[in-house]
Amino acid sequence: MSRKNKPDKLGFVFSTDPDFNFSPGEENEQNTLPPEKQNLRIMLDRKQRKGKEVTLVSGFVGAQEDLEALGKTLKTKCGSGGAVKDGEILVQGDHRDKILKILLEAGYSKTKKSGG
């Protein structure tokens, strides 16, 4: 049986805590901070991408759905592909200036470019 067909496990393996009680319905939903309180960092990344440039937006605090919505907006406005992985937004190509302008206009006032 494949992993996909085992919904009762959810990746839980073992706990050394004797008082631990496993309840699969328990999820930690994180509240999304308002845009003016988000500390976002925009950087250019080439590591482990065979030399291809990717604009990376990190530092988002909030629900995964909100992050994916922001990622979709950025990819659409840049006219580029990309993904949302591990709490970061990846946009293919060097779009640092354009993304900074879009985020500042959307109210993300603490957004900065980082890296060299």
Residue pairs with C-beta under 8 A, 6 or more apart in sequence:
8 24
10 24
12 22
12 24
15 22
29 63
30 61
30 62
30 63
31 62
31 63
32 61
32 62
32 63
32 66
33 61
33 62
34 107
35 106
35 107
35 108
35 109
36 107
36 108
36 109
36 110
37 110
38 59
38 60
38 61
38 62
38 108
38 110
38 111
39 59
39 61
39 110
40 57
40 58
40 59
40 60
40 103
40 108
40 110
40 111
40 112
41 57
41 58
41 59
41 111
41 112
41 113
41 114
42 55
42 56
42 57
42 96
42 99
42 100
42 103
42 111
42 112
42 113
42 114
43 55
43 56
43 58
43 96
43 113
43 114
43 115
44 53
44 54
44 55
44 56
44 94
44 96
44 115
45 53
45 54
45 55
45 56
46 52
46 53
46 54
52 92
53 92
53 93
53 94
54 82
54 90
54 91
54 92
54 93
55 78
55 90
55 91
55 92
55 93
55 94
55 95
55 96
55 99
56 88
56 89
56 90
57 71
57 74
57 88
57 89
57 91
57 99
57 103
58 87
58 88
58 89
60 66
60 67
60 70
60 87
60 88
60 89
64 84
67 84
67 87
67 89
68 84
70 89
71 82
71 83
71 84
71 89
71 91
73 102
73 106
74 82
74 89
74 91
74 95
74 99
74 102
74 103
75 81
75 82
75 91
77 98
77 102
78 91
78 93
78 95
78 98
78 99
78 102
80 91
80 92
80 93
80 95
81 91
81 92
82 89
82 90
82 91
82 92
83 89
83 90
84 90
91 99
96 113
100 111
100 112
100 113
103 111
104 111
